[in-house]
Amino acid sequence: FWSLGTSNRQKIAAAFEQLGLKEYTPEPKTPAAALRHALAEVYKSRVETKNQKILVRPLEGGEGFAVVRETKGEQRNDYEHLVCAKIEGSTTSGIELTPYQGGEIRAQVNNEFDAAMASVSASSMSSALVKVLESMNGLALRPSGGVYWLNQCWLDRWRCIAELVENSATEDSESSIYTMTVIADEGMVRAVGDALTQEIEQAVTLIGEQVKSTDMSLAVCERH
């Protein structure tokens, strides 16, 4: 199991390629996602009272965002428009803020945008690690995931992956991956057996549904 922070995507990409795991490298954020993150980070300081919060909402067409300050009241909520932001082009120099924002605000948005584009969120990194574990026949011991069992033959490789991921955390973040060996007693056998049974049952159910609802091609049949 693990507790992840934000990771440097360039380091993760290099580490995964080094280990032959390039296909599991997390996808970079889209410019739109990075811009939304940047606006939320920069304008969160505009909250003046405890009943206020900053909202970042997409514009019609999905080409930009509006930043709004919401003030909750007993009879109604008030909304104050702060800024609209769009990306003109593919770089931070193309971020357009309307109405015009001062140089300091623009610099902060640009910096947060660049940081977001160069990083991997904890959730994206977690999803990538789950896929890596699945490629090693790892099993989720809980229905919601979070705790995984891995055969001893994969432990050395997993520890190497864990170290590289931990070392890829950004300067203001921290990632920890915990690996513990367990005794092969009745409790462990039951936990792994139940997890494997559940995984097989879910796969069989999925195949059954696909057979009933679609004409499965030979390639799909072979994959299953």
ZAFI-943482 format. One line per field, with one value per residue: residue number from 0; residue in one letter; x negated, y, z of N, C-alpha, C in turn. Coordinates in nm, 4 decimals, decimal comma. Atoms other than C-alpha are relative to their C-alpha. Layout:
REM residues N
pos c(NUM|...) $
code c(a|...) $
neast c(X|...) $
nnorth c(Y|...) $
nup c(Z|...) $
caeast c(X|...) $
canorth c(Y|...) $
caup c(Z|...) $
ceast c(X|...) $
cnorth c(Y|...) $
cup c(Z|...) $
***
This chain:
REM residues 224
pos c(0|1|2|3|4|5|6|7|8|9|10|11|12|13|14|15|16|17|18|19|20|21|22|23|24|25|26|27|28|29|30|31|32|33|34|35|36|37|38|39|40|41|42|43|44|45|46|47|48|49|50|51|52|53|54|55|56|57|58|59|60|61|62|63|64|65|66|67|68|69|70|71|72|73|74|75|76|77|78|79|80|81|82|83|84|85|86|87|88|89|90|91|92|93|94|95|96|97|98|99|100|101|102|103|104|105|106|107|108|109|110|111|112|113|114|115|116|117|118|119|120|121|122|123|124|125|126|127|128|129|130|131|132|133|134|135|136|137|138|139|140|141|142|143|144|145|146|147|148|149|150|151|152|153|154|155|156|157|158|159|160|161|162|163|164|165|166|167|168|169|170|171|172|173|174|175|176|177|178|179|180|181|182|183|184|185|186|187|188|189|190|191|192|193|194|195|196|197|198|199|200|201|202|203|204|205|206|207|208|209|210|211|212|213|214|215|216|217|218|219|220|221|222|223) $
code c(f|w|s|l|g|t|s|n|r|q|k|i|a|a|a|f|e|q|l|g|l|k|e|y|t|p|e|p|k|t|p|a|a|a|l|r|h|a|l|a|e|v|y|k|s|r|v|e|t|k|n|q|k|i|l|v|r|p|l|e|g|g|e|g|f|a|v|v|r|e|t|k|g|e|q|r|n|d|y|e|h|l|v|c|a|k|i|e|g|s|t|t|s|g|i|e|l|t|p|y|q|g|g|e|i|r|a|q|v|n|n|e|f|d|a|a|m|a|s|v|s|a|s|s|m|s|s|a|l|v|k|v|l|e|s|m|n|g|l|a|l|r|p|s|g|g|v|y|w|l|n|q|c|w|l|d|r|w|r|c|i|a|e|l|v|e|n|s|a|t|e|d|s|e|s|s|i|y|t|m|t|v|i|a|d|e|g|m|v|r|a|v|g|d|a|l|t|q|e|i|e|q|a|v|t|l|i|g|e|q|v|k|s|t|d|m|s|l|a|v|c|e|r|h) $
neast c(-0,0852|0,0821|-0,0512|0,0694|-0,0143|0,0176|0,1260|0,0564|-0,0308|0,1207|0,0712|-0,0789|0,0118|0,1345|0,0082|-0,0809|0,0659|0,1168|-0,0452|-0,0813|-0,1405|-0,0379|-0,1435|-0,0760|0,0295|-0,1221|-0,0155|0,0134|-0,1234|-0,0349|0,0136|-0,1203|0,0063|0,1072|-0,0470|-0,0989|0,0766|0,0745|-0,0943|-0,0456|0,1099|0,0334|-0,1113|-0,0525|0,0333|-0,1003|-0,1053|0,0141|-0,0699|-0,0153|-0,1163|0,0319|0,0909|0,0268|-0,0488|0,0564|-0,1012|0,0293|-0,0812|-0,0696|0,0933|0,1122|0,1287|0,0556|-0,0632|-0,0341|0,0276|-0,1086|0,0032|-0,1334|-0,0226|-0,1228|-0,0836|-0,1146|-0,1116|0,0480|0,1445|0,0423|0,1121|0,0752|0,0920|0,1344|0,0802|-0,0128|0,1317|0,0032|0,1330|0,0137|0,1239|0,0328|0,0960|-0,0494|-0,0027|-0,1287|-0,1095|-0,0655|-0,0802|-0,0922|0,0726|0,1456|0,0547|0,1349|0,1121|0,0234|-0,1020|0,0284|0,1182|-0,0409|-0,0778|0,0939|0,0845|-0,0825|-0,0309|0,1200|0,0192|-0,1032|0,0308|0,1204|-0,0195|-0,0981|-0,0761|0,0043|-0,0977|0,0514|0,1119|-0,0571|-0,0578|0,1111|0,0569|-0,0940|0,0200|0,1284|-0,0232|-0,0799|0,0892|0,0780|-0,0984|-0,0337|-0,1422|-0,0544|-0,0550|-0,1241|-0,0800|0,0279|0,1434|0,0731|0,0959|0,0222|0,0888|0,0883|0,0812|0,1378|0,0910|-0,0027|0,0274|0,1183|-0,0367|-0,0940|0,0734|0,0722|-0,1013|-0,0414|0,1063|0,0042|-0,1188|0,0212|0,1012|-0,0533|-0,0920|0,0430|0,0682|-0,0946|-0,0883|0,0669|-0,0678|0,0505|-0,0573|0,0325|0,0001|0,0207|-0,0106|-0,0959|0,0125|-0,0956|-0,0839|-0,1364|-0,0603|0,0466|-0,0541|-0,1414|-0,0113|0,0403|-0,0956|-0,1251|0,0239|0,0139|-0,1329|-0,0814|0,0501|-0,0417|-0,1453|-0,0283|0,0419|-0,0948|-0,1250|0,0213|0,0029|-0,1367|-0,0773|0,0460|-0,0461|-0,1433|-0,0352|0,0726|0,0641|0,1414|0,0930|0,0982|0,1046|-0,0546|-0,0078|0,1341|0,0459|-0,0659) $
nnorth c(-0,1183|-0,1207|-0,1344|-0,0701|-0,1424|-0,0369|0,0514|-0,0650|0,0911|0,0306|0,1033|0,1229|0,0527|0,0569|0,1191|0,1076|0,0463|0,0755|0,1292|0,0684|-0,0216|-0,1233|-0,0007|-0,0336|-0,1375|-0,0825|-0,1005|-0,1372|-0,0774|-0,0820|-0,1419|-0,0482|0,0453|-0,0754|-0,1372|0,0025|0,0154|-0,1231|-0,1038|0,0331|-0,0247|-0,1422|-0,0829|0,0431|-0,1042|-0,1058|0,0267|-0,1014|0,0437|0,1447|0,0432|-0,0185|0,0934|-0,0298|0,0998|-0,0084|0,0659|-0,0073|-0,0843|0,0701|0,0472|0,0651|-0,0564|-0,0835|0,0099|-0,1209|0,0089|-0,0683|0,0069|0,0253|-0,0373|0,0655|-0,0779|0,0711|-0,0061|0,0307|-0,0063|-0,1022|0,0414|-0,1127|0,0439|-0,0553|0,0015|0,1096|0,0381|0,0893|0,0269|-0,0303|0,0695|0,1165|-0,0339|-0,0960|-0,1347|-0,0150|-0,0084|-0,1306|-0,0273|-0,1109|-0,1226|0,0052|0,0172|-0,0538|0,0876|0,0983|0,1043|0,0739|0,0827|0,1099|0,0945|0,0674|0,0915|0,1130|0,0742|0,0768|0,1046|0,1020|0,0738|0,0814|0,0874|0,1090|-0,0037|0,1230|0,0960|0,0551|0,0866|0,1187|0,0818|0,0612|0,1062|0,1126|0,0693|0,0700|0,1168|0,0965|0,0648|0,0962|0,0897|-0,0435|0,0102|-0,0933|0,0764|-0,0657|-0,0295|-0,1358|-0,0155|-0,0636|0,0964|0,0971|0,1142|0,0259|0,1209|-0,0292|-0,0058|-0,1348|-0,0997|-0,0819|-0,0957|-0,0962|-0,0915|-0,0923|-0,0940|-0,0831|-0,0967|-0,0999|-0,0844|-0,0851|-0,1003|-0,0881|-0,0984|-0,1385|-0,0547|-0,0359|0,1141|0,1205|0,1260|0,1161|0,1286|0,0940|0,1409|0,0849|0,1440|0,0601|0,1438|0,0753|0,0805|0,0197|-0,1311|-0,0541|0,0842|-0,0348|-0,1343|0,0051|0,0855|-0,0733|-0,1076|0,0618|0,0479|-0,1164|-0,0533|0,0929|-0,0122|-0,1262|0,0148|0,0902|-0,0765|-0,0977|0,0727|0,0425|-0,1161|-0,0396|0,1017|-0,0194|-0,1309|-0,0347|0,1060|-0,0069|0,0383|0,1007|-0,0659|-0,0230|0,1317|0,0439|-0,0842|0,0474) $
nup c(0,0000|0,0159|-0,0224|0,1070|0,0219|0,1401|0,0562|0,1176|0,1092|0,0757|-0,0745|0,0071|0,1356|0,0141|-0,0852|0,0579|0,1230|-0,0442|-0,0519|0,0994|-0,0354|0,0684|0,0323|-0,1210|-0,0392|-0,0045|0,1046|-0,0519|-0,0103|0,1153|-0,0318|-0,0689|-0,1399|-0,0658|-0,0194|-0,1089|-0,1243|-0,0249|-0,0439|-0,1349|-0,0929|-0,0087|-0,0476|-0,1294|-0,0986|0,0088|-0,0970|-0,1045|-0,1210|-0,0040|0,0774|0,1410|0,0648|0,1402|0,0948|0,1349|0,0822|0,1439|0,0864|0,1074|0,1016|-0,0663|0,0410|-0,1044|-0,1309|-0,0748|-0,1436|-0,0691|-0,1459|-0,0543|-0,1400|-0,0444|-0,0904|-0,0548|0,0943|0,1342|0,0207|0,0951|0,0828|0,0567|0,1052|-0,0191|0,1225|0,0962|0,0507|0,1157|0,0545|0,1425|0,0354|-0,0816|-0,1044|-0,0991|0,0582|0,0661|-0,0958|0,0047|-0,1185|0,0219|0,0357|-0,0136|-0,1342|-0,0128|0,0313|-0,1057|0,0134|0,1239|-0,0248|-0,0874|0,0817|0,0901|-0,0761|-0,0428|0,1219|0,0356|-0,1005|0,0203|0,1225|-0,0216|-0,1150|0,0022|-0,1242|-0,0801|0,0521|0,1257|-0,0330|-0,0635|0,1070|0,0732|-0,0839|0,0015|0,1275|-0,0092|-0,0850|0,0762|0,0967|-0,0778|-0,0619|-0,1347|-0,0336|-0,0981|-0,1119|-0,0397|0,1193|0,0471|0,0228|-0,1099|-0,0555|0,1065|-0,0230|0,1134|-0,0187|-0,0410|0,1152|0,0559|-0,1037|0,0297|0,1054|-0,0570|-0,0883|0,0884|0,0491|-0,1135|-0,0300|0,1058|-0,0128|-0,1174|0,0337|0,1045|-0,0587|0,0171|-0,1167|-0,1060|-0,0224|-0,0483|0,0324|-0,0754|0,0400|-0,1071|0,0381|-0,1177|0,0227|-0,0930|-0,0193|0,0813|-0,0885|0,0483|0,0233|0,1265|0,1071|0,0153|0,0576|0,1403|0,0692|0,0182|0,0968|0,1320|0,0382|0,0375|0,1267|0,1056|0,0155|0,0682|0,1392|0,0654|0,0160|0,1062|0,1280|0,0280|0,0441|0,1330|0,0946|0,0197|0,0547|0,1226|0,0777|-0,0353|0,1054|-0,0389|-0,0812|-0,1342|-0,0647|-0,0366|-0,1094|-0,1207) $
caeast c(0,0000|-0,1057|-0,0577|-0,1369|-0,1970|-0,2591|-0,5276|-0,7575|-0,6349|-0,9716|-1,1330|-0,8466|-0,8654|-1,2423|-1,2093|-0,9313|-1,1177|-1,4303|-1,2285|-1,0500|-0,7199|-0,6811|-0,3241|-0,2185|-0,3541|-0,0756|0,0587|-0,0286|0,2409|0,4275|0,3677|0,7282|0,6841|0,3573|0,5208|0,8097|0,5634|0,3569|0,6597|0,7810|0,4386|0,3825|0,7295|0,7927|0,6272|0,9193|1,1402|1,2028|1,4447|1,5212|1,8515|1,6761|1,5112|1,3617|1,5318|1,3618|1,6236|1,5854|1,7082|1,9471|1,7573|1,4991|1,2277|1,1706|1,2808|1,4522|1,3339|1,6166|1,6210|1,9258|2,0545|2,3090|2,5967|2,9026|3,1479|2,9345|2,5803|2,4028|2,1579|1,8870|1,7104|1,3334|1,1765|1,2081|0,9113|0,8461|0,5455|0,4555|0,2023|0,0176|-0,2047|-0,1641|-0,2407|0,0977|0,3004|0,5484|0,6978|1,0058|1,0394|0,6696|0,4791|0,1569|-0,1852|-0,2112|0,1164|0,0264|-0,3129|-0,1517|0,0961|-0,1822|-0,4010|-0,1175|-0,0253|-0,3833|-0,4060|-0,0783|-0,1843|-0,5119|-0,3539|-0,1536|0,1259|0,1453|0,4564|0,2953|-0,0192|0,1895|0,3780|0,0473|-0,0857|0,2300|0,1774|-0,1865|-0,0782|0,1810|-0,0924|-0,2734|0,0413|0,0880|0,4212|0,6285|0,7074|0,9932|1,2848|1,1977|0,8252|0,5632|0,3911|0,2322|0,0717|-0,2243|-0,4031|-0,7520|-0,9107|-0,8180|-0,9277|-1,2734|-1,1331|-0,8502|-1,0900|-1,2924|-0,9767|-0,8740|-1,2096|-1,2032|-0,8481|-0,9330|-1,2371|-1,0210|-0,8095|-0,8179|-1,0088|-0,6999|-0,5525|-0,6316|-0,5453|-0,5785|-0,5234|-0,5116|-0,6030|-0,5705|-0,6377|-0,3729|-0,3669|-0,2011|0,0492|0,4188|0,5177|0,3004|0,4140|0,7772|0,7268|0,5445|0,7846|1,0916|0,9391|0,8474|1,1939|1,3598|1,1372|1,2166|1,5899|1,5885|1,3979|1,6362|1,9397|1,7930|1,7233|2,0767|2,2260|2,0111|2,1054|2,4757|2,4619|2,2142|2,0689|1,7222|1,4440|1,1755|0,9227|1,1513|1,2116|0,8395|0,7704|1,0255) $
canorth c(0,0000|0,3598|0,7256|0,9390|1,3054|1,4901|1,3387|1,4882|1,3435|1,3656|1,1586|0,9070|0,8712|0,8121|0,5615|0,3631|0,3527|0,2326|-0,0531|-0,1480|-0,0039|0,2774|0,1736|0,2402|0,5954|0,8318|1,0571|1,4264|1,6708|1,8421|2,2184|2,2736|2,0647|2,2440|2,5841|2,4920|2,3788|2,6961|2,9235|2,7384|2,7660|3,1323|3,2652|3,0650|3,3535|3,5746|3,4140|3,6880|3,5226|3,1671|3,1621|3,2278|2,9931|3,0149|2,8302|2,7536|2,6714|2,5864|2,8315|2,7326|2,5221|2,4119|2,6472|2,8344|2,8920|3,1540|3,2162|3,3107|3,3978|3,2488|3,4032|3,1884|3,3638|3,2659|3,3706|3,3367|3,2888|3,5751|3,5272|3,7721|3,7205|3,7639|3,6625|3,4520|3,2575|3,0953|2,9365|3,0884|2,8425|2,5687|2,7602|2,9794|3,2863|3,2187|3,2354|3,5206|3,6670|3,8903|4,1460|4,2214|4,1033|4,2574|4,1153|3,9409|3,7522|3,6574|3,5278|3,3205|3,1657|3,0902|2,9321|2,7156|2,6151|2,5074|2,3125|2,1337|2,0367|1,8936|1,6936|1,3768|1,3869|1,1332|0,9749|0,9347|0,7873|0,5494|0,4289|0,3659|0,1623|-0,0495|-0,1311|-0,2202|-0,4523|-0,6147|-0,6839|-0,8754|-1,0712|-0,8652|-0,8960|-0,6316|-0,7684|-0,5208|-0,4666|-0,0966|-0,1632|0,0099|-0,3050|-0,5482|-0,8926|-0,9744|-1,3044|-1,3172|-1,3657|-1,0044|-0,8379|-0,7227|-0,5616|-0,4004|-0,2559|-0,1039|0,0537|0,1815|0,3483|0,5232|0,6490|0,7788|0,9608|1,1198|1,3218|1,6970|1,9214|2,0271|1,6777|1,3296|0,9769|0,6609|0,3041|0,0361|-0,3271|-0,5895|-0,9614|-1,1811|-1,5348|-1,7878|-1,9027|-1,9889|-1,6216|-1,5190|-1,8148|-1,7245|-1,3548|-1,4252|-1,7049|-1,4883|-1,2015|-1,4322|-1,5908|-1,2494|-1,1345|-1,4468|-1,4151|-1,0519|-1,1410|-1,4274|-1,2018|-0,9356|-1,1887|-1,3236|-0,9758|-0,8998|-1,2279|-1,1499|-0,7873|-0,7857|-0,9963|-1,0688|-1,0742|-1,3414|-1,0912|-1,0050|-1,3742|-1,4454|-1,1520|-1,2760) $
caup c(0,0000|-0,0368|0,0462|-0,2553|-0,3161|-0,6412|-0,8674|-1,1284|-1,4565|-1,6312|-1,3550|-1,3580|-1,7359|-1,7219|-1,4353|-1,6022|-1,9341|-1,7519|-1,5983|-1,9199|-1,7935|-2,0456|-2,1333|-1,7715|-1,7583|-1,6449|-1,9176|-1,8829|-1,7764|-2,0551|-2,0834|-1,9742|-1,6581|-1,5806|-1,6272|-1,3969|-1,1298|-1,1694|-1,1308|-0,8220|-0,6593|-0,7386|-0,6562|-0,3390|-0,1510|-0,2579|0,0082|0,2643|0,5106|0,6201|0,4310|0,0998|-0,1459|-0,4924|-0,7794|-1,1121|-1,3737|-1,7441|-2,0049|-2,2807|-2,5330|-2,2775|-2,4049|-2,0798|-1,7225|-1,5116|-1,1562|-0,9229|-0,5533|-0,3828|-0,0597|0,1241|0,2958|0,4947|0,2226|-0,0897|-0,2158|-0,3926|-0,6762|-0,7772|-1,1078|-1,0714|-1,4017|-1,7161|-1,8480|-2,1838|-2,3472|-2,6813|-2,8205|-2,6330|-2,3900|-2,0851|-2,2963|-2,4546|-2,1318|-2,1650|-1,8454|-1,8731|-1,7283|-1,7387|-1,4316|-1,3029|-1,3740|-1,0376|-1,0832|-1,4404|-1,3263|-1,0519|-1,2966|-1,5432|-1,2757|-1,1418|-1,4974|-1,5750|-1,2472|-1,3184|-1,6710|-1,5364|-1,2533|-1,1927|-0,9375|-0,6555|-0,8069|-1,1505|-0,9973|-0,7878|-1,0970|-1,2734|-0,9797|-0,9757|-1,3450|-1,2754|-0,9935|-1,2182|-1,4751|-1,1973|-1,1074|-0,7911|-0,6119|-0,4340|-0,0867|-0,0379|-0,2801|-0,3003|-0,3421|-0,1311|-0,0038|-0,2478|-0,2351|-0,4581|-0,5070|-0,3585|-0,7007|-0,7865|-0,4626|-0,5731|-0,8869|-0,6909|-0,4336|-0,7174|-0,8632|-0,5203|-0,4618|-0,7980|-0,7430|-0,3958|-0,5363|-0,8070|-0,5634|-0,6213|-0,3805|-0,1886|-0,1723|-0,0404|-0,1532|0,0546|-0,0648|0,2029|0,1407|0,4120|0,3965|0,5578|0,6968|0,4685|0,7295|0,7010|0,7270|0,4339|0,2227|0,2898|0,2078|-0,1188|-0,2115|-0,1570|-0,3552|-0,6443|-0,6436|-0,6540|-0,9389|-1,1432|-1,0772|-1,1882|-1,5064|-1,5882|-1,5313|-1,7599|-2,0355|-2,0042|-2,0396|-2,3439|-2,5110|-2,4623|-2,5739|-2,8653|-3,1414|-3,0033|-3,2587|-3,2579|-3,1189|-2,8264|-2,7519|-2,7534|-2,5209|-2,2680) $
ceast c(-0,0888|0,0759|-0,0781|0,0267|-0,0112|-0,1373|-0,0434|0,0162|-0,1236|-0,0801|0,0736|-0,0148|-0,1361|-0,0132|0,0767|-0,0620|-0,1216|0,0382|0,0847|0,1487|0,0571|0,1503|0,0867|-0,0264|0,1280|0,0017|-0,0179|0,1362|0,0270|-0,0212|0,1215|-0,0011|-0,1058|0,0435|0,1005|-0,0696|-0,0701|0,0916|0,0475|-0,1077|-0,0248|0,1122|0,0598|-0,0314|0,1011|0,1196|-0,0215|0,0675|0,0250|0,1195|-0,0186|-0,0860|-0,0123|0,0487|-0,0666|0,0902|-0,0324|0,0945|0,0692|-0,0994|-0,1246|-0,1365|-0,0631|0,0804|0,0336|-0,0303|0,1018|-0,0183|0,1444|0,0046|0,1347|0,0738|0,1186|0,1170|-0,0416|-0,1522|-0,0305|-0,1249|-0,0649|-0,0991|-0,1351|-0,0779|0,0435|-0,1389|0,0150|-0,1445|0,0031|-0,1329|-0,0262|-0,0962|0,0603|0,0047|0,1337|0,1173|0,0543|0,0909|0,0840|0,0928|-0,1488|-0,0420|-0,1438|-0,1075|-0,0236|0,0985|-0,0285|-0,1187|0,0355|0,0788|-0,0916|-0,0844|0,0784|0,0378|-0,1176|-0,0221|0,1007|-0,0294|-0,1174|0,0188|0,1026|0,0728|-0,0094|0,0957|-0,0471|-0,1157|0,0493|0,0587|-0,1085|-0,0607|0,0911|-0,0176|-0,1314|0,0153|0,0789|-0,0852|-0,0891|0,0906|0,0264|0,1504|0,0382|0,0661|0,1276|0,0782|-0,0287|-0,1477|-0,0692|-0,1051|-0,0132|-0,0956|-0,0782|-0,0856|-0,1461|-0,0950|-0,0070|-0,0481|-0,1191|0,0316|0,0942|-0,0715|-0,0783|0,0957|0,0386|-0,1040|-0,0040|0,1199|-0,0152|-0,0974|0,0473|0,0976|-0,0551|-0,0545|0,0940|0,0953|-0,0817|0,0844|-0,0655|0,0736|-0,0493|0,0128|-0,0339|0,0131|0,0911|-0,0224|0,1089|0,0824|0,1407|0,0682|-0,0416|0,0580|0,1468|0,0166|-0,0323|0,0994|0,1318|-0,0150|-0,0087|0,1352|0,0877|-0,0424|0,0444|0,1501|0,0375|-0,0350|0,0979|0,1330|-0,0113|0,0012|0,1407|0,0859|-0,0385|0,0463|0,1476|0,0319|-0,0664|-0,0468|-0,1498|-0,0863|-0,0975|-0,1077|0,0478|0,0080|-0,1373|-0,0531|0,0629|-0,0482) $
cnorth c(0,1233|0,1265|0,0905|0,1499|0,0268|-0,0465|0,0815|-0,0946|-0,0388|-0,1110|-0,1335|-0,0644|-0,0668|-0,1300|-0,1169|-0,0533|-0,0859|-0,1419|-0,0782|0,0135|0,1236|0,0081|0,0387|0,1430|0,0835|0,1036|0,1398|0,0666|0,0703|0,1465|0,0548|-0,0392|0,0775|0,1430|0,0059|-0,0113|0,1309|0,1105|-0,0253|0,0317|0,1493|0,0794|-0,0463|0,1008|0,1143|-0,0266|0,0909|-0,0386|-0,1506|-0,0512|0,0230|-0,1146|0,0366|-0,1165|0,0230|-0,0834|0,0141|0,0935|-0,0852|-0,0380|-0,0627|0,0557|0,0896|-0,0151|0,1381|-0,0259|0,0880|-0,0141|-0,0130|0,0405|-0,0577|0,0891|-0,0810|-0,0037|-0,0357|0,0028|0,1069|-0,0460|0,1224|-0,0539|0,0679|0,0071|-0,1150|-0,0291|-0,0977|-0,0205|0,0264|-0,0585|-0,1123|0,0301|0,1020|0,1408|0,0258|0,0051|0,1419|0,0153|0,1250|0,0154|-0,0122|-0,0092|0,0497|-0,1038|-0,1082|-0,1167|-0,0858|-0,0937|-0,1205|-0,1047|-0,0780|-0,1037|-0,1245|-0,0881|-0,0889|-0,1157|-0,1123|-0,0846|-0,0962|-0,1046|-0,1097|0,0025|-0,1338|-0,1047|-0,0643|-0,0961|-0,1291|-0,0940|-0,0715|-0,1152|-0,1224|-0,0807|-0,0781|-0,1269|-0,1071|-0,0732|-0,1042|-0,1015|0,0345|-0,0030|0,1065|-0,0811|0,0623|0,0325|0,1378|0,0237|0,0581|-0,0890|-0,1142|-0,1108|-0,0257|-0,1215|0,0375|0,0153|0,1403|0,1058|0,0903|0,1058|0,1056|0,1003|0,1027|0,1063|0,0970|0,1072|0,1120|0,0953|0,0948|0,1123|0,0984|0,1037|0,1412|0,0541|0,0284|-0,1150|-0,1197|-0,1217|-0,1137|-0,1248|-0,1041|-0,1440|-0,0835|-0,1467|-0,0592|-0,1507|-0,0709|-0,0933|-0,0109|0,1342|0,0588|-0,0785|0,0347|0,1351|-0,0004|-0,0828|0,0706|0,1100|-0,0563|-0,0496|0,1145|0,0557|-0,0872|0,0116|0,1273|-0,0089|-0,0873|0,0716|0,0987|-0,0669|-0,0435|0,1134|0,0425|-0,0986|0,0214|0,1278|0,0330|-0,1253|0,0110|-0,0478|-0,1037|0,0604|0,0219|-0,1308|-0,0471|0,0801|-0,0462|-0,1398) $
cup c(0,0000|0,0399|-0,0946|0,0022|-0,1493|-0,0483|-0,1204|-0,1190|-0,0816|0,0689|-0,0071|-0,1370|-0,0209|0,0791|-0,0604|-0,1285|0,0344|0,0436|-0,1004|0,0255|-0,0695|-0,0254|0,1195|0,0489|0,0009|-0,1114|0,0601|0,0111|-0,1328|0,0377|0,0751|0,1468|0,0768|0,0280|0,1151|0,1352|0,0354|0,0527|0,1425|0,1033|0,0206|0,0677|0,1324|0,1109|-0,0010|0,0924|0,1203|0,1311|-0,0081|-0,0789|-0,1502|-0,0523|-0,1472|-0,0861|-0,1349|-0,0903|-0,1490|-0,0740|-0,1057|-0,1095|0,0576|-0,0339|0,1055|0,1270|0,0547|0,1465|0,0715|0,1508|0,0502|0,1469|0,0424|0,0993|0,0487|-0,0976|-0,1419|-0,0012|-0,1046|-0,0738|-0,0643|-0,1018|0,0175|-0,1305|-0,0892|-0,0554|-0,1161|-0,0424|-0,1492|-0,0459|0,0969|0,1137|0,0957|-0,0552|-0,0683|0,0959|0,0023|0,1208|-0,0228|0,1209|0,0299|0,1467|0,0030|-0,0246|0,1032|-0,0104|-0,1234|0,0194|0,0865|-0,0771|-0,0930|0,0727|0,0435|-0,1196|-0,0398|0,0968|-0,0189|-0,1233|0,0201|0,1096|-0,0273|0,1344|0,0732|-0,0554|-0,1300|0,0252|0,0629|-0,1047|-0,0797|0,0796|0,0049|-0,1286|-0,0003|0,0842|-0,0735|-0,1026|0,0668|0,0707|0,1464|0,0218|0,1018|0,1101|0,0558|-0,1264|-0,0588|-0,0297|0,1211|0,0627|-0,1002|0,0444|-0,1268|0,0309|0,0257|-0,1178|-0,0616|0,0989|-0,0322|-0,1052|0,0556|0,0905|-0,0816|-0,0544|0,1100|0,0306|-0,1042|0,0085|0,1187|-0,0311|-0,1064|0,0539|-0,0209|0,1318|0,1161|0,0336|0,0486|-0,0352|0,0774|-0,0464|0,0995|-0,0500|0,1222|-0,0398|0,1073|0,0085|-0,0803|0,0884|-0,0574|-0,0318|-0,1337|-0,1168|-0,0256|-0,0682|-0,1488|-0,0811|-0,0274|-0,1051|-0,1415|-0,0506|-0,0473|-0,1348|-0,1163|-0,0254|-0,0737|-0,1481|-0,0779|-0,0251|-0,1143|-0,1369|-0,0390|-0,0519|-0,1412|-0,1063|-0,0327|-0,0771|-0,1331|-0,0726|0,0228|-0,1162|0,0522|0,0901|0,1421|0,0774|0,0476|0,1187|0,1326|0,0378) $
***
